[in-house]
């Protein structure tokens, strides 16, 4: 699976679209499917499937072969390697519900979330510097542990994971971390660096990546992972350890391109727990 490409940067931008499936045309592989809108791509771009970035063009009532339009939404496919852009003529607006309705002919086969223009206009990634940011990072860690690991690890141990303890860990890890802020709220963070496993000089490691439940499904996790990958650009591979049974996290890592490599270890987290190693091999690397 190729790395998922983050299309959020296209929101609000004007793009030139080449239409290869005009309004009223039949799907080339499934001729019973008729396109209820114009559908095309952005030339000279690359999506997660290795092809150009696809675009739904809404608000144009006749078939066209090319069009200049503004991107108002990204359809994030949770169970596919590529996402889709939604564009409209300048000055036109559509709601999330309308986008869902017009694209359902094709998107109903996927698990999707729709990110709208201006929904994340105050988003930023940064090294935590202020006491408020470090406290927010600790808060994300605390809530993530309580939400994610209940039933996966010793409940008595979870009771010892306090906001104060998490804040101390955050302060210690701040230089290796990036926080995702939406407005003034710390929504998530990622911590990374050199791999701590033996004989892994060519490997970087994601030490931790956490995101508040309220901000999941908005591709914040992908932005954090992309930022970590940029930090780890000098390594051929990137590894991480995930708690056995944490299927939601495993699926996220797999969608990004990580794969279980068969390595596992037992760690004491109140009681013995099994962690599984996943590795991302960069393109062109062995």
LOBAGU-726710 format. One record per atom (N, C-alpha, C, O): x, z, y. Coordinates in steps of 0.05 Angstrom, whole numbers, padded with zeros to 5 digits, always signed. Layout:
XZY ...
This chain:
+00017+00000-00024 +00000+00000+00000 +00017+00000+00025 +00037+00015+00027 +00011-00017+00044 +00026-00018+00069 +00018+00005+00087 -00004+00016+00084 +00035+00011+00105 +00030+00032+00125 +00006+00023+00142 +00005+00001+00151 -00013+00042+00146 -00035+00036+00164 -00026+00033+00192 -00011+00050+00202 -00034+00012+00206 -00026+00007+00233 -00047+00020+00252 -00071+00017+00248 -00037+00035+00271 -00055+00049+00290 -00063+00030+00312 -00047+00021+00328 -00089+00023+00313 -00099+00004+00332 -00110+00017+00357 -00120+00003+00375 -00109+00043+00359 -00121+00057+00382 -00109+00049+00409 -00123+00051+00429 -00084+00039+00409 -00072+00031+00434 -00085+00007+00446 -00081+00001+00470 -00102-00008+00431 -00116-00031+00441 -00141-00024+00457 -00152-00040+00471 -00150+00001+00455 -00175+00009+00468 -00172+00005+00498 -00153+00014+00511 -00192-00009+00510 -00193-00014+00538 -00177-00038+00547 -00178-00046+00570 -00163-00051+00528 -00146-00074+00536 -00162-00100+00533 -00180-00102+00517 -00154-00120+00549 -00166-00147+00547 -00149-00163+00528 -00124-00164+00530 -00162-00176+00509 -00147-00191+00488 -00158-00219+00486 -00181-00225+00493 -00141-00237+00476 -00148-00265+00470 -00154-00267+00440 -00136-00262+00424 -00179-00274+00434 -00187-00274+00406 -00191-00303+00396 -00203-00320+00409 -00179-00309+00373 -00184-00334+00359 -00206-00329+00339 -00204-00312+00321 -00228-00344+00341 -00251-00340+00323 -00249-00360+00300 -00250-00384+00303 -00246-00349+00275 -00245-00366+00252 -00271-00364+00235 -00274-00379+00216 -00288-00345+00242 -00314-00342+00228 -00336-00338+00250 -00344-00316+00256 -00345-00361+00261 -00364-00360+00283 -00391-00349+00275 -00398-00348+00251 -00406-00340+00295 -00434-00331+00291 -00449-00352+00275 -00450-00375+00281 -00463-00342+00253 -00479-00360+00236 -00464-00373+00213 -00477-00386+00197 -00438-00370+00212 -00422-00382+00190 -00423-00364+00165 -00430-00340+00167 -00417-00376+00142 -00417-00361+00117 -00389-00350+00111 -00369-00362+00118 -00389-00327+00098 -00363-00315+00089 -00350-00334+00069 -00363-00344+00051 -00324-00340+00072 -00311-00359+00055 -00310-00352+00025 -00310-00369+00008 -00311-00326+00019 -00311-00317-00009 -00339-00309-00019 -00345-00311-00043 -00356-00301-00001 -00383-00292-00008 -00403-00307+00009 -00413-00296+00029 -00409-00332+00002 -00425-00349+00019 -00453-00338+00025 -00467-00348+00043 -00462-00319+00009 -00489-00307+00015 -00488-00289+00039 -00509-00282+00050 -00464-00282+00048 -00461-00265+00072 -00457-00283+00097 -00438-00299+00098 -00476-00281+00116 -00475-00297+00140 -00467-00279+00163 -00478-00257+00167 -00448-00288+00179 -00438-00271+00201 -00459-00270+00224 -00466-00290+00235 -00468-00245+00230 -00487-00242+00252 -00474-00240+00279 -00488-00237+00300 -00448-00243+00280 -00433-00244+00305 -00408-00260+00301 -00402-00268+00279 -00393-00265+00322 -00368-00279+00320 -00347-00260+00310 -00346-00236+00318 -00329-00270+00293 -00309-00253+00280 -00283-00268+00279 -00282-00292+00271 -00262-00256+00289 -00236-00270+00290 -00213-00252+00288 -00214-00231+00275 -00191-00260+00302 -00166-00244+00300 -00150-00248+00325 -00155-00266+00341 -00130-00230+00328 -00111-00232+00350 -00086-00247+00340 -00072-00236+00322 -00080-00270+00350 -00056-00285+00341 -00030-00270+00345 -00028-00254+00364 -00011-00274+00327 +00015-00262+00330 +00015-00232+00330 +00031-00219+00343 -00003-00220+00314 -00004-00191+00310 -00002-00185+00281 -00004-00204+00264 +00001-00160+00274 +00003-00153+00246 -00013-00128+00240 -00011-00107+00253 -00031-00130+00221 -00048-00108+00213 -00038-00096+00187 -00017-00104+00177 -00052-00076+00177 -00043-00061+00153 -00042-00077+00128 -00028-00070+00109 -00057-00100+00127 -00057-00117+00103 -00036-00139+00105 -00035-00156+00087 -00020-00139+00126 +00000-00160+00129 -00010-00185+00143 +00006-00203+00148 -00035-00185+00150 -00047-00208+00165 -00051-00200+00194 -00045-00178+00202 -00063-00219+00210 -00069-00213+00238 -00090-00191+00240 -00105-00186+00221 -00091-00178+00263 -00111-00158+00268 -00138-00171+00272 -00141-00189+00289 -00158-00162+00257 -00185-00173+00258 -00202-00161+00281 -00198-00138+00288 -00220-00177+00292 -00237-00168+00314 -00266-00177+00310 -00271-00200+00304 -00284-00158+00313 -00313-00164+00316 -00318-00169+00346 -00312-00152+00362 -00329-00192+00352 -00336-00199+00380 -00366-00195+00383 -00382-00211+00372 -00375-00175+00398 -00403-00170+00402 -00411-00179+00430 -00395-00181+00448 -00437-00185+00433 -00448-00192+00460 -00445-00221+00467 -00451-00228+00490 -00437-00238+00449 -00435-00267+00454 -00455-00281+00436 -00451-00282+00412 -00477-00291+00447 -00500-00300+00431 -00497-00328+00418 -00516-00337+00405 -00475-00341+00423 -00471-00368+00411 -00444-00369+00397 -00426-00354+00403 -00441-00387+00378 -00415-00390+00364 -00393-00399+00384 -00398-00417+00400 -00370-00388+00381 -00347-00395+00398 -00322-00397+00380 -00322-00387+00358 -00302-00411+00391 -00277-00414+00375 -00255-00396+00387 -00235-00391+00373 -00257-00388+00412 -00239-00370+00424 -00252-00355+00446 -00272-00366+00458 -00242-00331+00452 -00256-00316+00473 -00237-00294+00484 -00221-00283+00469 -00240-00289+00510 -00225-00267+00522 -00245-00243+00526 -00266-00246+00538 -00238-00220+00514 -00256-00198+00515 -00241-00172+00516 -00217-00171+00513 -00256-00150+00522 -00244-00123+00524 -00250-00107+00499 -00273-00107+00490 -00231-00093+00489 -00234-00077+00465 -00248-00050+00472 -00238-00036+00489 -00270-00045+00459 -00285-00020+00466 -00285+00000+00442 -00293+00023+00446 -00277-00009+00419 -00277+00009+00396 -00258+00000+00374 -00250-00023+00372 -00250+00020+00358 -00235+00014+00333 -00251+00025+00310 -00259+00048+00310 -00255+00009+00290 -00268+00018+00265 -00246+00025+00246 -00231+00008+00236 -00243+00051+00240 -00223+00061+00222 -00234+00062+00194 -00254+00076+00189 -00221+00047+00176 -00229+00047+00148 -00213+00069+00133 -00189+00067+00131 -00227+00088+00123 -00214+00111+00109 -00204+00103+00081 -00186+00116+00071 -00216+00082+00069 -00208+00075+00042 -00198+00046+00041 -00204+00031+00022 -00184+00038+00061 -00172+00011+00062 -00146+00012+00078 -00141+00032+00092 -00130-00009+00077 -00104-00009+00091 -00106-00020+00119 -00087-00019+00134 -00129-00031+00126 -00132-00043+00153 -00156-00032+00168 -00177-00025+00155 -00154-00031+00194 -00177-00024+00211 -00185-00049+00227 -00172-00069+00225 -00207-00046+00242 -00218-00069+00256 -00223-00062+00285 -00229-00039+00292 -00219-00081+00303 -00225-00078+00331 -00253-00088+00337 -00263-00106+00323 -00266-00077+00357 -00291-00087+00367 -00287-00094+00397 -00279-00077+00412 -00294-00118+00404 -00290-00127+00432 -00316-00139+00443 -00333-00148+00428 -00318-00138+00470 -00342-00148+00483 -00334-00162+00509 -00312-00158+00518 -00352-00179+00520 -00347-00190+00546 -00343-00168+00567 -00355-00147+00565 -00326-00174+00587 -00321-00154+00608 -00346-00144+00621 -00364-00161+00628 -00349-00118+00624 -00372-00106+00637 -00395-00100+00619 -00414-00086+00627 -00394-00108+00594 -00415-00103+00575 -00409-00077+00559 -00386-00070+00555 -00430-00062+00551 -00427-00037+00537 -00444-00037+00512 -00466-00049+00511 -00434-00024+00491 -00450-00020+00467 -00445+00009+00457 -00424+00020+00462 -00465+00020+00445 -00462+00047+00434 -00450+00047+00406 -00448+00026+00394 -00442+00071+00397 -00432+00073+00370 -00453+00064+00349 -00446+00050+00330 -00478+00071+00354 -00499+00064+00336 -00503+00034+00335 -00508+00022+00313 -00501+00020+00357 -00503-00009+00358 -00480-00022+00343 -00484-00042+00329 -00456-00011+00347 -00433-00023+00332 -00437-00019+00302 -00432-00038+00287 -00446+00004+00294 -00451+00008+00266 -00471-00012+00255 -00468-00022+00233 -00492-00017+00270 -00514-00035+00262 -00503-00064+00259 -00509-00077+00239 -00488-00073+00279 -00479-00101+00279 -00457-00107+00259 -00454-00129+00250 -00442-00086+00252 -00420-00091+00233 -00426-00082+00204 -00409-00084+00187 -00450-00071+00200 -00457-00060+00174 -00456-00081+00152 -00451-00074+00129 -00461-00106+00158 -00460-00127+00138 -00434-00128+00123 -00433-00137+00100 -00413-00118+00135 -00387-00118+00123 -00375-00090+00119 -00363-00084+00099 -00380-00073+00139 -00368-00046+00138 -00383-00027+00120 -00372-00005+00114 -00406-00034+00110 -00421-00016+00092 -00407-00012+00066 -00414+00007+00051 -00388-00029+00060 -00373-00026+00035 -00349-00008+00037 -00334-00004+00018 -00345+00004+00061 -00322+00021+00066 -00331+00048+00078 -00353+00050+00090 -00314+00068+00076 -00318+00093+00090 -00305+00090+00117 -00281+00086+00119 -00320+00092+00138 -00310+00086+00165 -00316+00108+00185 -00336+00123+00182 -00300+00109+00205 -00306+00124+00229 -00300+00106+00253 -00282+00089+00251 -00315+00109+00274 -00312+00092+00298 -00301+00108+00321 -00312+00128+00329 -00278+00098+00331 -00266+00111+00355 -00273+00094+00379 -00267+00070+00380 -00286+00106+00399 -00296+00091+00422 -00276+00092+00445 -00259+00111+00447 -00277+00073+00462 -00261+00073+00486 -00266+00098+00503 -00289+00107+00505 -00245+00109+00514 -00246+00133+00531 -00251+00159+00515 -00251+00181+00527 -00255+00157+00489 -00260+00180+00473 -00234+00197+00471 -00236+00222+00469 -00211+00184+00471 -00185+00198+00469 -00167+00192+00493 -00143+00190+00490 -00180+00188+00517 -00164+00180+00540 -00145+00202+00549 -00125+00195+00563 -00150+00227+00542 -00132+00248+00550 -00115+00259+00527 -00107+00282+00527 -00110+00241+00508 -00093+00248+00485 -00064+00245+00492 -00055+00227+00506 -00048+00265+00482 -00019+00262+00485 -00004+00276+00462 -00014+00295+00450 +00020+00266+00456 +00037+00278+00436 +00062+00288+00451 +00074+00274+00467 +00070+00313+00445 +00093+00324+00460 +00106+00347+00444 +00093+00358+00427 +00130+00353+00451 +00143+00376+00440 +00130+00401+00453 +00127+00402+00477 +00122+00421+00437 +00110+00445+00448 +00131+00460+00465 +00152+00467+00456 +00123+00466+00490 +00142+00478+00509 +00131+00504+00521 +00146+00524+00524 +00106+00504+00528 +00094+00527+00541 +00084+00547+00520 +00080+00541+00497 +00081+00572+00530 +00070+00593+00512 +00042+00585+00502 +00035+00591+00479 +00026+00572+00519 -00001+00563+00511 +00001+00543+00489 -00015+00544+00470 +00019+00524+00491 +00022+00503+00470 +00031+00516+00444 +00022+00508+00422 +00050+00534+00445 +00060+00547+00420 +00038+00564+00408 +00035+00565+00384 +00022+00578+00425 +00000+00594+00414 -00021+00575+00402 -00033+00581+00381 -00026+00552+00415 -00045+00532+00404 -00036+00521+00377 -00052+00518+00359 -00009+00516+00375 +00002+00507+00350 -00002+00528+00328 -00009+00521+00305 +00003+00554+00335 -00002+00575+00316 -00031+00577+00308 -00037+00582+00285 -00049+00572+00327 -00077+00573+00321 -00086+00551+00302 -00102+00555+00284 -00074+00527+00306 -00080+00505+00287 -00070+00512+00259 -00084+00507+00239 -00046+00523+00257 -00036+00531+00231 -00054+00552+00217 -00060+00549+00194 -00062+00572+00233 -00079+00593+00221 -00105+00582+00211 -00113+00587+00188 -00119+00567+00228 -00145+00556+00220 -00143+00536+00197 -00160+00535+00179 -00122+00520+00197 -00118+00501+00175 -00113+00515+00149 -00124+00506+00128 -00097+00536+00149 -00093+00551+00124 -00119+00563+00114 -00125+00561+00090 -00135+00574+00132 -00160+00587+00123 -00180+00566+00113 -00196+00571+00095 -00181+00542+00126 -00200+00522+00119 -00191+00506+00094 -00208+00498+00078 -00165+00501+00092 -00155+00483+00071 -00149+00497+00045 -00154+00486+00023 -00137+00521+00046 -00126+00533+00022 -00144+00553+00008 -00136+00564-00013 -00167+00558+00019 -00186+00576+00005 -00193+00564-00022 -00203+00541-00023 -00189+00579-00043 -00194+00569-00070 -00171+00555-00083 -00171+00550-00107 -00150+00550-00067 -00126+00537-00078 -00102+00556-00081 -00083+00551-00096 -00104+00579-00067 -00083+00599-00070 -00095+00627-00069 -00119+00631-00064 -00078+00646-00073 -00086+00674-00075 -00101+00683-00049 -00090+00681-00027 -00126+00691-00052 -00142+00699-00029 -00131+00723-00015 -00134+00726+00010 -00119+00742-00030 -00108+00765-00017 -00084+00757+00000 -00080+00769+00021 -00069+00737-00009 -00047+00728+00008 -00057+00715+00033 -00046+00719+00055 -00079+00699+00031 -00091+00686+00054 -00098+00706+00076 -00097+00701+00100 -00107+00730+00067 -00114+00751+00086 -00091+00760+00103 -00094+00771+00125 -00066+00757+00092 -00042+00765+00107 -00033+00744+00126 -00015+00749+00143 -00044+00720+00125 -00037+00699+00143 -00054+00703+00169 -00077+00694+00170 -00042+00715+00189 -00056+00722+00213 -00048+00703+00236 -00028+00689+00234 -00064+00702+00257 -00057+00685+00280 -00030+00693+00292 -00014+00676+00300 -00024+00719+00292 +00002+00728+00303 +00025+00718+00286 +00046+00709+00297 +00023+00720+00260 +00044+00710+00242 +00048+00680+00246 +00071+00670+00247 +00026+00665+00248 +00028+00636+00251 +00041+00629+00278 +00056+00609+00280 +00035+00645+00299 +00047+00639+00325 +00077+00644+00324 +00091+00629+00337 +00086+00664+00310 +00115+00668+00307 +00128+00645+00293 +00150+00636+00300 +00115+00635+00271 +00126+00612+00257 +00128+00587+00276 +00147+00573+00276 +00106+00584+00292 +00106+00561+00310 +00128+00563+00331 +00141+00542+00337 +00134+00586+00341 +00155+00590+00360 +00182+00583+00348 +00200+00572+00361 +00186+00590+00322 +00211+00585+00308 +00214+00555+00303 +00237+00545+00303 +00192+00540+00298 +00193+00512+00290 +00189+00493+00313 +00189+00468+00309 +00186+00503+00337 +00177+00485+00359 +00196+00461+00364 +00186+00440+00371 +00222+00465+00361 +00240+00443+00367 +00239+00420+00347 +00247+00398+00353 +00228+00426+00323 +00225+00405+00303 +00196+00395+00301 +00189+00381+00283 +00180+00402+00321 +00151+00396+00320 +00142+00379+00344 +00155+00378+00364 +00119+00366+00339 +00104+00352+00360 +00076+00362+00358 +00064+00363+00336 +00064+00368+00381 +00035+00376+00381 +00019+00353+00392 +00027+00338+00409 -00006+00350+00381 -00025+00331+00391 -00045+00346+00409 -00058+00365+00399 -00046+00339+00434 -00064+00352+00453 -00086+00333+00461 -00081+00310+00468 -00110+00344+00461 -00133+00329+00472 -00143+00346+00495 -00155+00367+00492 -00138+00336+00519 -00142+00353+00542 -00121+00375+00542 -00097+00370+00539 -00131+00400+00545 -00112+00423+00543 -00112+00436+00516 -00097+00455+00512 -00128+00425+00497 -00129+00437+00470 -00108+00425+00452 -00104+00400+00451 -00094+00442+00437 -00076+00433+00416 -00094+00427+00391 -00105+00446+00380 -00096+00402+00384 -00113+00394+00362 -00099+00393+00335 -00112+00395+00314 -00072+00390+00335 -00057+00388+00311 -00027+00387+00317 -00019+00387+00340 -00011+00387+00296 +00018+00385+00300 +00031+00375+00275 +00019+00376+00253 +00055+00366+00278 +00072+00357+00255 +00100+00368+00259 +00110+00369+00282 +00112+00377+00237 +00140+00387+00238 +00156+00372+00218 +00147+00368+00195 +00179+00362+00226 +00195+00345+00208 +00225+00348+00214 +00233+00359+00234 +00241+00337+00195 +00270+00338+00198 +00284+00328+00173 +00272+00312+00158 +00308+00336+00169 +00323+00328+00145 +00310+00340+00120 +00300+00363+00121 +00311+00325+00098 +00299+00335+00073 +00315+00359+00063 +00339+00359+00063 +00300+00379+00054 +00313+00404+00045 +00318+00403+00015 +00330+00422+00004 +00310+00382+00001 +00316+00380-00028 +00345+00373-00033 +00359+00363-00015 +00354+00379-00057 +00382+00373-00064 +00386+00343-00067 +00367+00329-00075 +00410+00333-00061 +00417+00305-00065 +00397+00286-00050 +00388+00267-00062 +00391+00293-00026 +00371+00277-00011 +00382+00271+00017 +00367+00273+00037 +00407+00263+00019 +00419+00258+00045 +00406+00234+00060 +00407+00233+00084 +00394+00216+00044 +00382+00192+00056 +00352+00196+00062 +00338+00176+00067 +00342+00220+00059 +00314+00226+00060 +00307+00245+00082 +00320+00266+00085 +00286+00239+00098 +00275+00257+00117 +00252+00272+00104 +00244+00266+00081 +00240+00291+00118 +00219+00307+00106 +00198+00314+00127 +00204+00322+00149 +00172+00312+00119 +00150+00323+00134 +00147+00352+00124 +00138+00356+00102 +00155+00371+00141 +00153+00399+00132 +00124+00409+00133 +00115+00424+00115 +00109+00400+00153 +00081+00408+00156 +00066+00389+00174 +00078+00379+00193 +00041+00385+00168 +00024+00369+00186 -00004+00381+00184 -00016+00382+00162 -00015+00391+00206 -00040+00405+00206 -00058+00394+00229 -00047+00387+00250 -00084+00394+00224 -00103+00384+00244 -00128+00399+00242 -00139+00404+00220 -00139+00408+00265 -00164+00423+00265 -00186+00405+00254 -00187+00381+00259 -00205+00417+00239 -00227+00402+00226 -00243+00387+00247 -00253+00365+00241 -00246+00398+00271 -00263+00385+00291 -00251+00358+00300 -00266+00341+00312 -00226+00354+00296 -00213+00329+00305 -00205+00310+00282 -00191+00290+00286 -00213+00317+00258 -00208+00299+00236 -00227+00275+00237 -00249+00277+00248 -00218+00252+00226 -00234+00228+00227 -00230+00212+00253 -00245+00193+00257 -00211+00220+00270 -00207+00206+00295 -00179+00193+00296 -00170+00184+00317 -00165+00193+00273 -00139+00181+00271 -00117+00197+00285 -00095+00187+00289 -00123+00222+00292 -00102+00239+00304 -00080+00244+00283 -00057+00244+00290 -00088+00248+00258 -00069+00252+00237 -00050+00228+00234 -00026+00232+00229 -00060+00204+00236 -00043+00180+00234 -00024+00179+00258 -00001+00170+00255 -00033+00186+00281 -00016+00186+00305 +00007+00206+00301 +00030+00201+00308 +00000+00230+00291 +00021+00250+00286 +00041+00239+00265 +00065+00243+00269 +00031+00227+00244 +00049+00217+00223 +00066+00194+00234 +00090+00193+00228 +00054+00176+00250 +00070+00155+00262 +00092+00166+00279 +00115+00156+00279 +00086+00187+00295 +00106+00199+00312 +00129+00212+00296 +00152+00210+00303 +00121+00225+00274 +00141+00237+00256 +00159+00215+00244 +00183+00219+00241 +00147+00193+00236 +00163+00171+00225 +00183+00159+00245 +00205+00151+00237 +00175+00159+00270 +00194+00150+00291 +00217+00169+00293 +00240+00161+00296 +00211+00195+00291 +00233+00215+00292 +00252+00212+00268 +00275+00218+00270 +00240+00204+00245 +00256+00202+00221 +00265+00174+00215 +00271+00167+00192 +00267+00158+00236 +00273+00130+00233 +00300+00125+00220 +00304+00104+00207 +00319+00143+00222 +00345+00139+00210 +00347+00143+00181 +00368+00138+00169 +00326+00152+00168 +00326+00157+00139 +00313+00134+00124 +00295+00120+00134 +00323+00129+00100 +00312+00108+00083 +00285+00115+00071 +00268+00098+00067 +00281+00141+00066 +00257+00151+00054 +00247+00176+00068 +00263+00189+00083 +00222+00182+00065 +00211+00207+00076 +00195+00221+00054 +00179+00208+00040 +00200+00247+00050 +00187+00262+00029 +00170+00284+00041 +00173+00292+00064 +00151+00294+00025 +00136+00318+00033 +00126+00331+00007 +00125+00319-00014 +00119+00356+00010 +00108+00372-00013 +00080+00379-00007 +00074+00389+00015 +00062+00375-00026 +00033+00381-00022 +00024+00399-00045 +00032+00396-00068 +00007+00418-00038 -00004+00437-00057 -00021+00422-00078 -00039+00407-00070 -00016+00426-00103 -00032+00414-00124 -00061+00422-00121 -00067+00446-00116 -00079+00403-00123 -00108+00409-00118 -00117+00403-00091 -00142+00402-00086 -00099+00398-00072 -00107+00391-00044 -00112+00361-00043 -00097+00346-00031 -00134+00353-00055 -00139+00324-00059 -00144+00310-00033 -00136+00286-00030 -00156+00323-00013 -00160+00310+00013 -00134+00302+00025 -00131+00280+00036 -00114+00321+00025 -00088+00315+00036 -00074+00293+00021 -00061+00275+00032 -00076+00294-00006 -00062+00274-00023 -00073+00246-00017 -00058+00227-00015 -00100+00244-00013 -00112+00218-00007 -00102+00208+00020 -00097+00184+00024 -00100+00226+00040 -00090+00218+00066 -00062+00207+00064 -00055+00186+00075 -00044+00222+00050 -00017+00213+00047 -00015+00186+00032 +00001+00169+00039 -00032+00183+00012 -00032+00158-00003 -00040+00134+00015 -00029+00113+00013 -00061+00139+00031 -00069+00117+00049 -00047+00110+00069 -00045+00087+00077 -00031+00129+00076 -00009+00123+00094 +00013+00108+00081 +00028+00093+00094 +00016+00112+00054 +00037+00098+00040 +00055+00116+00022 +00073+00105+00009 +00050+00142+00022 +00065+00160+00005 +00055+00157-00024 +00032+00150-00029 +00074+00163-00043 +00067+00162-00071 +00078+00187-00085 +00101+00195-00079 +00063+00198-00104 +00074+00219-00120 +00097+00208-00137 +00095+00187-00148 +00120+00223-00137 +00143+00213-00152 +00148+00229-00178 +00169+00226-00191 +00129+00246-00186 +00132+00261-00211 +00146+00288-00208 +00147+00303-00227 +00158+00293-00185 +00172+00318-00181 +00152+00340-00173 +00133+00335-00158 +00155+00364-00184 +00139+00386-00176 +00155+00412-00177 +00176+00413-00191 +00145+00432-00163 +00159+00458-00164 +00138+00481-00161 +00116+00477-00151 +00146+00504-00171 +00129+00528-00169 +00139+00545-00146 +00163+00552-00145 +00121+00552-00129 +00127+00569-00106 +00109+00594-00107 +00087+00593-00116 +00120+00616-00097 +00104+00641-00096 +00090+00643-00069 +00103+00647-00048 +00064+00640-00069 +00048+00644-00045 +00027+00665-00052 +00003+00659-00055 +00037+00689-00056 +00020+00710-00066 +00020+00711-00096 +00023+00732-00108 +00016+00687-00107 +00017+00683-00136 +00029+00655-00140 +00031+00640-00121 +00038+00649-00165 +00051+00622-00169 +00032+00599-00162 +00009+00598-00171 +00043+00580-00146 +00028+00556-00139 +00046+00532-00145 +00070+00534-00143 +00033+00510-00152 +00048+00485-00158 +00047+00467-00134 +00025+00461-00123 +00070+00457-00126 +00071+00437-00105 +00081+00410-00117 +00099+00410-00134 +00070+00388-00107 +00077+00361-00117 +00092+00346-00095 +00085+00349-00071 +00112+00332-00102 +00127+00317-00082 +00116+00288-00080 +00110+00275-00100 +00114+00279-00055 +00106+00252-00049 +00128+00239-00032 +00140+00253-00015 +00133+00213-00036 +00155+00200-00022 +00145+00174-00010 +00129+00159-00023 +00153+00169+00014 +00147+00144+00028 +00173+00128+00030 +00193+00137+00042 +00174+00104+00017 +00198+00087+00018 +00194+00066+00039 +00175+00051+00038 +00212+00065+00058 +00209+00047+00080 +00214+00018+00071 +00230+00013+00053 +00200+00000+00084 +00202-00028+00077 +00231-00038+00079 +00245-00033+00098 +00239-00052+00058 +00266-00063+00057 +00287-00043+00046 +00310-00050+00044 +00278-00018+00040 +00296+00002+00029 +00291+00005+00000 +00269+00000-00010 +00312+00012-00015 +00308+00016-00043 +00295+00043-00049 +00290+00050-00072 
